[in-house]
Amino acid sequence: MRPEVVAAVRSAVVTIPASQAAAYGEIGLAAGIGPRQAGRAVSLIDGDVPWWRVVYAGGARATCHGEAPGRYSKPRVFRSAMAAS
C-alpha cells in the first residue's frame, strides 16, 4: 500500500474525538479510498494512533491490532469531521 494512502488514513483517524467512532467507509471516504482499503491502511498505522475508534459499519470493533472482537455498548459514530474533510 502506498505510504501517502496510509498517511491520509492516519490523518483521518486522528480527527476522531475520544469516546466516538467512525466506520471504515467514513475513513475511506475522507482518504479517497474504499472501506476495505481503509481497513488495510488502519492495520498498518502505528499503535499511537487511536485505531480502536474505527469500527465496522455494524458497530463491531476492529481486530487488526490483535484486539478481541466486540461491540461498543453505546456506539456514537462521528460523522461531521469526516464529512468536512
C-alpha positions as CSV (number, residue, x, y, z in Angstrom):
1,M,0.0,0.0,0.0
2,R,1.3,3.4,-0.9
3,P,2.7,5.5,2.0
4,E,0.6,8.5,1.1
5,V,-2.6,6.5,1.4
6,V,-1.6,5.2,4.8
7,A,-0.8,8.8,5.8
8,A,-4.2,10.0,4.6
9,V,-6.0,7.3,6.6
10,R,-3.8,8.2,9.6
11,S,-4.8,11.8,9.3
12,A,-8.5,10.9,9.2
13,V,-8.3,8.6,12.2
14,V,-6.6,11.2,14.4
15,T,-9.5,13.5,13.9
16,I,-12.0,11.2,15.6
17,P,-12.7,12.6,19.1
18,A,-12.4,10.5,22.2
19,S,-15.5,8.4,23.0
20,Q,-16.7,8.5,19.4
21,A,-16.1,6.2,16.4
22,A,-16.0,6.3,12.7
23,A,-16.7,3.5,10.2
24,Y,-14.2,2.2,7.8
25,G,-16.3,3.6,5.0
26,E,-16.2,7.1,6.5
27,I,-12.4,6.9,6.9
28,G,-12.1,5.7,3.3
29,L,-14.3,8.5,2.1
30,A,-12.1,11.0,3.8
31,A,-8.9,9.4,2.4
32,G,-10.4,8.9,-1.1
33,I,-10.3,5.1,-1.0
34,G,-12.8,2.3,-0.3
35,P,-13.6,0.8,3.1
36,R,-11.6,-2.4,2.6
37,Q,-8.5,-0.3,1.6
38,A,-9.1,1.9,4.6
39,G,-9.2,-1.3,6.8
40,R,-5.9,-2.4,5.4
41,A,-4.3,1.0,5.9
42,V,-5.6,1.1,9.5
43,S,-3.9,-2.2,10.1
44,L,-0.6,-0.5,9.0
45,I,-0.7,2.6,11.1
46,D,1.3,3.0,14.3
47,G,-0.2,1.9,17.6
48,D,0.0,5.5,18.9
49,V,-2.9,6.4,16.6
50,P,-6.4,5.8,18.1
51,W,-7.2,3.0,15.6
52,W,-9.7,1.5,18.1
53,R,-12.1,4.3,17.2
54,V,-12.6,2.8,13.8
55,V,-15.4,0.3,13.6
56,Y,-17.2,-1.8,11.1
57,A,-20.4,-0.4,9.7
58,G,-22.4,-2.5,12.1
59,G,-20.6,-1.1,15.1
60,A,-18.2,-4.0,15.8
61,R,-14.7,-3.1,16.8
62,A,-11.7,-3.7,14.6
63,T,-9.4,-6.6,15.3
64,C,-6.5,-5.5,13.1
65,H,-4.2,-4.8,16.0
66,G,-4.8,-8.1,17.9
67,E,-7.8,-6.9,19.9
68,A,-10.7,-9.2,20.7
69,P,-13.7,-8.5,18.5
70,G,-16.7,-6.9,20.2
71,R,-19.2,-4.1,20.1
72,Y,-19.2,-0.7,21.8
73,S,-22.1,-0.6,24.3
74,K,-23.2,2.8,23.1
75,P,-21.8,3.4,19.6
76,R,-21.6,7.1,18.7
77,V,-20.5,7.5,15.2
78,F,-18.5,10.6,14.5
79,R,-19.5,11.9,11.0
80,S,-19.3,15.7,11.0
81,A,-15.5,15.9,10.8
82,M,-15.3,13.1,8.3
83,A,-17.8,15.0,6.0
84,A,-15.9,18.2,6.4
85,S,-12.6,16.7,5.3
